Amino acid sequence: MIDETLALAEEHMQKAVAHLSDNFAAVRTGRANAMVLDRIKVNYYEVMTPINQMAAIKTPDAHMLLIEPWDKSSLTAIEHAIQSSDLGVTPSNDGSVIRLPFPQPTEERRRELVKQCKTYAEEARVSVRNSRRDANSAIEKLKKDSQVSEDDAKRGEADCQKLTDKYIAEIDEIFKKKEAEVMEI
């Protein structure tokens, strides 16, 4: 029973780390990264469609994304979706492809991005700690209902703490890498 509780807690902790990675992928660092377009949807024949399902996305150099739609009539819709998003990049449409230039962010902007990343990392840590709290509550309830011994409950709580420490360390490591990437000139 304790093993099931710990497995469930670990699953929630893994989801928190995965969500953090998704959030970090959407943070613009000055380098062209096709993942920044993942959250942008285009109204394509009355269906909200992700850009990566309507076009080939290429990176000709470190500061440029090239969006080449398979259906050229969707160029304007894609351009409009990018402009109305919070991406902060102005697309240029030449009639066959859309170019997205990613200028190097200023020092001040990089610091803002690091703050944003720090917030995402803290949200992930809180989520991991909440999973630990839920698991410990479940273990305490099992002990109270006399389904597990006190020694087993203590061991379960210690194992839960080890899991928590492992995932918090993983979050910290991911954050350090992202911070270095954002602050890189």
C-alpha positions as CSV (number, residue, x, y, z in Angstrom):
1,M,0.0,0.0,0.0
2,I,2.8,2.4,0.8
3,D,4.5,1.4,-2.5
4,E,1.4,2.4,-4.4
5,T,1.3,5.7,-2.6
6,L,4.9,6.4,-3.4
7,A,4.5,5.4,-7.0
8,L,1.6,7.8,-7.4
9,A,3.6,10.6,-5.7
10,E,6.6,9.9,-8.0
11,E,4.3,10.0,-11.0
12,H,3.0,13.5,-10.0
13,M,6.6,14.6,-9.4
14,Q,7.6,13.5,-12.9
15,K,4.7,15.4,-14.3
16,A,5.8,18.6,-12.5
17,V,9.3,18.2,-14.0
18,A,7.8,17.6,-17.5
19,H,5.6,20.6,-17.2
20,L,8.6,22.7,-16.1
21,S,10.5,21.6,-19.2
22,D,7.5,22.6,-21.4
23,N,7.4,26.0,-19.8
24,F,11.1,26.5,-20.2
25,A,10.9,25.5,-23.9
26,A,8.5,28.3,-24.5
27,V,10.9,31.0,-23.0
28,R,12.6,32.9,-25.8
29,T,16.3,33.1,-25.3
30,G,17.4,35.0,-28.4
31,R,18.1,31.8,-30.2
32,A,15.6,30.5,-32.8
33,N,13.8,27.6,-31.3
34,A,10.8,26.0,-33.1
35,M,9.2,25.1,-29.7
36,V,8.2,28.7,-29.1
37,L,5.6,28.2,-31.8
38,D,4.1,25.1,-30.1
39,R,1.5,27.1,-28.1
40,I,0.4,29.2,-31.1
41,K,-2.7,28.0,-32.9
42,V,-4.0,29.2,-36.2
43,N,-7.6,29.4,-37.3
44,Y,-7.4,27.2,-40.3
45,Y,-10.8,26.5,-42.0
46,E,-12.5,27.1,-38.6
47,V,-10.3,24.7,-36.8
48,M,-7.6,25.9,-34.3
49,T,-4.5,24.1,-35.6
50,P,-0.9,24.2,-34.3
51,I,1.6,25.8,-36.7
52,N,3.8,22.7,-36.7
53,Q,0.9,20.7,-38.1
54,M,0.5,23.1,-41.1
55,A,4.0,24.0,-42.0
56,A,7.6,23.0,-42.1
57,I,9.6,25.0,-39.5
58,K,13.3,25.4,-40.3
59,T,16.2,27.2,-38.5
60,P,18.5,28.5,-41.2
61,D,20.7,30.2,-38.6
62,A,20.7,30.7,-34.8
63,H,18.5,33.8,-34.9
64,M,15.9,33.0,-37.6
65,L,13.0,30.7,-38.0
66,L,11.6,29.9,-41.4
67,I,7.9,28.8,-41.6
68,E,7.0,27.2,-44.9
69,P,3.3,26.3,-45.0
70,W,2.2,23.4,-47.1
71,D,-0.9,25.3,-48.0
72,K,0.3,28.8,-49.2
73,S,-3.2,30.2,-48.7
74,S,-2.7,29.8,-44.9
75,L,0.3,32.3,-44.9
76,T,-1.8,35.2,-43.8
77,A,-3.5,33.3,-41.1
78,I,-0.2,32.0,-39.7
79,E,1.2,35.5,-39.8
80,H,-1.8,36.9,-38.0
81,A,-1.7,34.2,-35.3
82,I,2.0,35.0,-34.6
83,Q,1.4,38.7,-34.4
84,S,-1.5,38.3,-32.0
85,S,0.5,36.0,-29.8
86,D,2.7,37.1,-26.9
87,L,5.8,35.9,-28.7
88,G,7.1,39.5,-29.2
89,V,8.5,38.8,-32.7
90,T,7.4,40.5,-35.9
91,P,6.9,38.0,-38.8
92,S,7.8,39.0,-42.3
93,N,5.8,37.4,-45.1
94,D,7.4,37.2,-48.6
95,G,4.5,35.3,-50.2
96,S,5.9,31.8,-49.9
97,V,7.5,31.7,-46.4
98,I,7.3,33.6,-43.1
99,R,10.6,34.6,-41.5
100,L,10.8,35.1,-37.8
101,P,13.9,37.0,-36.7
102,F,14.9,36.6,-33.1
103,P,17.0,39.5,-32.0
104,Q,19.4,39.1,-29.1
105,P,17.6,40.2,-25.9
106,T,19.0,43.1,-23.9
107,E,20.6,42.5,-20.5
108,E,17.5,43.8,-18.8
109,R,15.3,41.5,-20.9
110,R,17.5,38.5,-20.1
111,R,17.1,39.2,-16.3
112,E,13.3,39.4,-16.8
113,L,13.4,36.0,-18.5
114,V,15.5,34.5,-15.7
115,K,12.9,35.8,-13.2
116,Q,10.2,34.2,-15.2
117,C,12.1,30.9,-15.3
118,K,12.7,31.2,-11.5
119,T,8.9,31.5,-11.1
120,Y,8.3,28.4,-13.2
121,A,11.0,26.4,-11.2
122,E,9.4,27.5,-7.9
123,E,6.0,26.4,-9.1
124,A,7.4,23.0,-10.0
125,R,9.1,22.7,-6.6
126,V,5.8,23.6,-4.9
127,S,4.0,20.9,-7.0
128,V,6.6,18.3,-5.9
129,R,6.2,19.3,-2.2
130,N,2.5,19.1,-2.6
131,S,2.9,15.5,-3.9
132,R,5.1,14.7,-0.9
133,R,2.4,16.2,1.5
134,D,-0.3,14.2,-0.2
135,A,1.7,11.0,0.0
136,N,2.6,11.6,3.7
137,S,-1.1,12.2,4.5
138,A,-2.0,9.0,2.8
139,I,0.7,7.0,4.7
140,E,-0.5,8.6,8.0
141,K,-4.0,7.6,7.2
142,L,-2.9,4.0,6.5
143,K,-1.1,4.0,9.9
144,K,-4.1,5.5,11.7
145,D,-6.4,2.8,10.2
146,S,-3.9,0.2,11.4
147,Q,-3.2,-1.0,7.8
148,V,0.6,-0.5,8.2
149,S,2.9,-0.6,11.2
150,E,4.5,2.6,12.6
151,D,7.9,1.4,11.4
152,D,6.6,0.9,7.8
153,A,5.0,4.3,7.9
154,K,8.2,6.0,9.0
155,R,10.1,4.2,6.3
156,G,7.5,5.2,3.7
157,E,7.8,8.9,4.8
158,A,11.6,8.7,4.6
159,D,11.4,7.2,1.1
160,C,8.9,9.9,0.1
161,Q,11.4,12.5,1.3
162,K,14.2,10.9,-0.8
163,L,11.9,11.1,-3.8
164,T,11.2,14.7,-3.1
165,D,14.9,15.6,-2.7
166,K,15.7,13.8,-6.0
167,Y,13.1,15.7,-8.0
168,I,13.9,19.1,-6.3
169,A,17.5,18.6,-7.3
170,E,16.4,17.7,-10.9
171,I,14.4,20.9,-11.0
172,D,17.3,23.0,-9.7
173,E,19.6,21.4,-12.3
174,I,17.1,22.1,-15.2
175,F,16.8,25.7,-13.9
176,K,20.6,26.2,-13.8
177,K,20.9,25.1,-17.4
178,K,18.1,27.3,-18.6
179,E,19.5,30.3,-16.6
180,A,22.9,29.8,-18.3
181,E,21.2,29.5,-21.7
182,V,19.2,32.7,-21.1
183,M,22.1,34.8,-19.8
184,E,24.5,33.6,-22.6
185,I,25.3,36.4,-25.0
